[in-house]
Structures are given as structure tokens and as C-alpha cells.
Amino acid sequence: MKKMLTFTVLIQAPRRLVWETMIDAEGYKAWTAAFMEGCYFSGSWEKGEKIQFLAPSGDGMTAVIEENRPYEHISIRHLGEVSAGVEDTTSVKVAAWAPAYEKYSYAEADGGTEVTVSLDTVAEYETYMLETYPKALGLLKALCEGKAKSDA
């Protein structure tokens, strides 16, 4: 059974900088290192486009960008897994959780940007997400605030 988890972080940086850092190839690698060093994405963040979120081995998740309102909201619809370069969107294992959604909202708050992440997870990964997502958002916060200070 899927469960929705929500995380929020206040980043003292402009919304545009936070948005761009999150989805930029290098920024993405930096903040997702909390999940695994060397994570990357392949594909496009544009609405309706396919995107894969991958570990250094090339294994990971395949998804579609459901919604992309620049500097406001991104919604990702995860459709399956990638293993040894092969996408799986139809197995019993995948059908147990897919589709799963991961949504990012960005709002101006207290002179910075409040990022709210909502994501579907299954019981098997709930503890991992509860422990790791705040670490990832902490990395994003440090990265963005460092960039904001150097731009000032």
C-alpha cells in the first residue's frame, strides 16, 4: 500500500535559483548524493517528457514529467524501474507501486524559498525516505544558500 510523505525546507535563496539548482545536471547530482553518490538523470524536465533517475550503475527509475510550471511546481509520475538498461513498467513487482508521484512546490517565504516535496512510497521504503529525504533537502539548502551568497 502506498503512503504519501511530505517534507518541507526553507532555503534562503531566490525561488529561481532553487528551481534551477534542483533540476540542473550538476545541482541534481549534488543534492541527490544523500540517496547515493553519483545519481543522475537522463531525459527532459519538460511536461510530457520521459526522464530516468539513475544510480551510477545505470539502474533506477523511469518516469514522465506530469506537470512543469517553472519556479512553482514539478510533478513526476514514476512508471517503473530500469535494470541493466531495460525498462520494466509491467511486471508484478512494478504493478504493486506504479504509478507513484513525486511533487515539488516552490513558494516565496520569509525572504527565501519554501520547497515542499510530496511523494508516494511503499512500506518497504518508508523509513529510508523519512531518514534520507531531509538529508537530501539539507544538501540542496546548503548548495543554494552558498550560491546565493556568492551571487550577492
C-alpha positions in Angstrom: 0.0 0.0 0.0 1.3 3.4 -1.0 1.7 6.2 1.5 2.2 9.9 0.8 5.2 11.5 2.6 5.7 15.3 2.8 8.9 17.2 3.5 9.5 21.0 3.7 12.6 23.1 3.8 13.1 26.8 3.9 16.1 27.9 1.7 17.4 31.5 2.0 17.8 31.9 -1.8 15.6 33.1 -4.6 13.0 30.7 -6.0 14.5 30.8 -9.5 17.9 29.8 -8.1 16.5 26.9 -6.1 14.4 25.6 -9.0 17.3 25.8 -11.4 19.7 24.1 -8.9 17.3 21.3 -8.3 16.9 20.3 -11.9 20.4 21.3 -13.3 22.5 18.2 -14.0 25.3 19.2 -11.6 22.9 20.5 -8.9 20.9 17.4 -9.1 24.0 15.2 -8.6 24.9 17.3 -5.6 21.7 17.2 -3.7 20.7 13.6 -4.5 24.1 12.4 -3.2 22.2 11.8 0.0 20.5 8.9 -1.7 23.6 7.6 -3.5 26.8 9.3 -4.7 26.8 9.7 -8.4 23.0 9.8 -9.0 22.0 11.5 -12.2 19.1 11.9 -14.6 18.7 11.2 -18.3 15.9 12.9 -20.3 14.0 16.1 -20.0 12.2 18.0 -17.3 9.6 19.3 -19.8 6.0 18.5 -19.3 5.1 15.2 -21.0 8.7 14.1 -21.5 10.3 10.9 -20.3 13.0 11.1 -17.7 15.1 8.4 -15.9 16.6 8.8 -12.4 19.6 6.6 -12.3 22.3 5.3 -10.0 25.9 5.2 -11.3 25.3 1.6 -12.4 22.6 2.8 -14.7 19.8 1.2 -12.7 17.0 3.3 -11.4 13.5 4.6 -12.1 11.7 5.6 -15.3 9.1 8.4 -15.2 7.2 11.1 -17.1 7.1 14.7 -16.1 3.4 15.2 -15.5 3.5 18.9 -14.8 6.1 21.6 -15.0 5.2 25.2 -14.0 8.6 26.9 -13.9 9.6 28.2 -10.5 6.3 26.9 -9.0 5.7 23.2 -9.4 7.0 19.9 -10.8 5.1 16.7 -10.8 6.8 13.4 -11.7 4.8 10.3 -12.4 7.1 7.3 -11.8 6.2 4.4 -14.1 8.7 1.7 -13.4 12.3 0.6 -13.0 15.4 0.4 -15.1 17.7 -2.6 -14.7 20.7 -3.4 -16.9 19.4 -0.7 -19.3 16.0 -2.4 -19.6 12.8 -0.6 -18.5 10.2 -2.5 -16.6 6.8 -0.9 -16.4 4.6 -4.1 -16.5 5.9 -6.7 -14.0 4.0 -7.7 -10.9 6.7 -6.1 -8.8 6.2 -2.7 -10.5 2.5 -3.0 -10.7 2.5 -3.2 -6.8 3.5 0.5 -6.7 3.3 2.2 -10.0 2.3 4.8 -10.8 3.9 6.7 -8.0 4.0 10.5 -7.7 6.8 12.9 -6.6 5.8 16.5 -6.5 7.9 19.6 -5.8 6.3 23.0 -4.9 8.2 26.3 -4.6 6.8 29.3 -2.7 8.3 32.6 -1.6 8.6 32.6 2.2 10.5 34.6 4.8 12.8 36.2 2.3 13.7 32.9 0.7 12.0 29.8 -0.9 10.0 27.2 0.8 10.3 23.8 -1.0 7.6 21.2 -0.3 8.1 17.7 -1.5 5.3 15.2 -1.5 6.0 11.6 -2.7 4.3 8.2 -2.8 6.2 5.4 -1.1 5.6 1.8 -0.1 6.1 0.5 3.4 9.4 -1.2 2.4 11.0 2.3 1.6 9.2 4.5 4.2 11.9 4.5 6.8 14.6 5.1 4.2 12.7 8.0 2.8 12.0 9.5 6.2 15.7 9.4 7.0 17.2 10.3 3.7 14.9 12.9 2.1 15.7 15.5 4.9 19.4 14.9 4.3 18.9 15.5 0.6 17.0 18.7 1.2 19.7 19.8 3.6 22.3 19.4 0.8 20.0 21.3 -1.5 19.7 24.1 1.1 23.5 24.4 1.6 24.1 24.3 -2.1 21.5 27.0 -2.9 22.4 29.2 0.0 26.1 29.0 -0.9 25.3 30.1 -4.5 23.0 32.9 -3.3 25.8 34.3 -1.1 28.4 34.1 -3.9 26.0 35.9 -6.2 25.3 38.7 -3.7 
